[in-house]
Amino acid sequence: MSELSKAVTTGSTSIPAKKKRKSMISPAVTYPVITVVIILGIWEIFGQIGMIDTFIFNWPSNIIASIWQFMANGAVFEHLLTSFIELAIGFALALIGIPIGLALGYWRKLDYAFDPIIIALYTTPVIALTPLFILWFGLGLLSKIMMVFTMSIFPILINTTAGVKTTDTSLIKAARSYGATELQLFKEVIFPSSMSYIVTGIRLAIGRAMIAVVVAEMLASTQGIGYAIRHASELFKTGEYLGYVAVLMVISVVLNQLLKVLERKIAPWRF
Amino acid sequence: MAQAVPVLDFHQLNVIYNEGEPNQVHALNNVSAKVYPGEFISIIGPSGCGKSTLLHTLDGLNRPSAGKIYIDGVEVNGPGGDRAMVFQDFALMPWHTVFDNIAFGLRLERKSKSEIQEKVMHYIRMVGLDGFESKYPHQLSGGMKQRVGIARAFAVEPKILLMDEPFSAIDEQTREIMQEEVLKLMLHEKKTVIFITHSIDEAVFLSNRIFLMSVRPGRIVEELTIDIPYPRTLETKLLPEYQDYKSQVWNHLKGEVKRQYQRGEA
């Protein structure tokens, strides 16, 4: 009798607890986590049974150990700081793309005039100019800053222009009807309407800016995350090498997600 | 209701799009009328007859190719605070709250914060949106969106309200309620209204005069006075003369639509 009642009480408490856990974590989170864990697990097993040559590749536990090491001795933070400075300055300069994009979107003739140049520069892999930039601007920060600038200005500019062009004409009409001057039209309608496009441009530009920094540092530098990657690979320290790549990956994923959240915050009606 | 001085007087308005080019369109042809204070005028006609063009021209969004517009006897060119427009597709700023959307015209006029606060709250209450001031347009139903549009127009305290098929994107039941409300507001606030519509019922119910327009190039071909006293309620629709007026408008429209059909435009 007492055992039965115990079973009933434990049963009744465990069932709602299970239900609660199910509703707390959505499959949108659990499924990708499971996939990643399985892939990492298989990768690790392949490494442990000796099927991976550490001269050319490595496996998760070794990579994590390297990450632990360069985090503990602080080397990674110095490299990250250098790269961050180059990225921040270059990116801040590239924000000039916003006013240029606004102007191009608003004055159609200006857009006609510059469109071919912008498209050409946007679609050619500007990254190929890195050696030239190093010749022009030296081995230090400046060449990386200029590379970041050149790579990231175009997505910002092009998205801003698109944002202006897609401004709902009936909103422009409404603003004019209520007596908006040209300047008010910009401030009250065109700029806020383009805001979410501008953030999309910034999100795309950050990816390109990171490529620019890493490639420029790999080619010619003594500091920064790109240099660290090249240095480790030259010494065939594949664990460390992949560790730095993993750090880069985590940073770009986090930045990208943050900006996606920002896009939704700025223009909830678009999503 | 008619008084000696018209609040709005437009004279020989012509609008020609792409003038002198092969795709030239003669949208309005010598359109003239006088509108007196407190009148509710509906403009009805077959689609593509230039009703919206006429309204936009009166607002100042379009420049007439020829003709003049006078408000209280003074010629106007371009938009002004004496007219305010309510749009068919609401045209609310999606990044602004209900409050900021209603404040839109006042902000453009650089009114003081306290004045904006006071007027906006007044008109929010008037259209029955109290409690919704911090909602965004995408959180509202069509009927509520248009209440915001109407409050925005009232907030600049214009003499003339220009309404461009304001209820055509709103469901039938809400529309009937809003027609009655607009009528009440207009009588209470003593506004003059120019109202574009497709709906014969809406035109007869709301107006003291209806301008009937022809197919393109648009002209006012007939003017019908609806002699049913205000205030009108939904019971008004049951009066026999109400039905008579509706069939009069319909007979005219039928003729115009047939002409358009014969020209292969419908």
Interface residues (C-beta under 8 A of the other chain):
Chain A: D168 S170 L171 K173 A174 A175 R176 S177 Y178 G179 A180 Q184 E188 V189 P192 S193 M195 I266 A267 P268 W269
Chain B: H56 D59 G60 L61 P79 G80 G81 A84 M85 F87 D89 A91 M93 P94 W95 F104 G105 R107 L108 E109 Y136 P137 H138 R152 V156
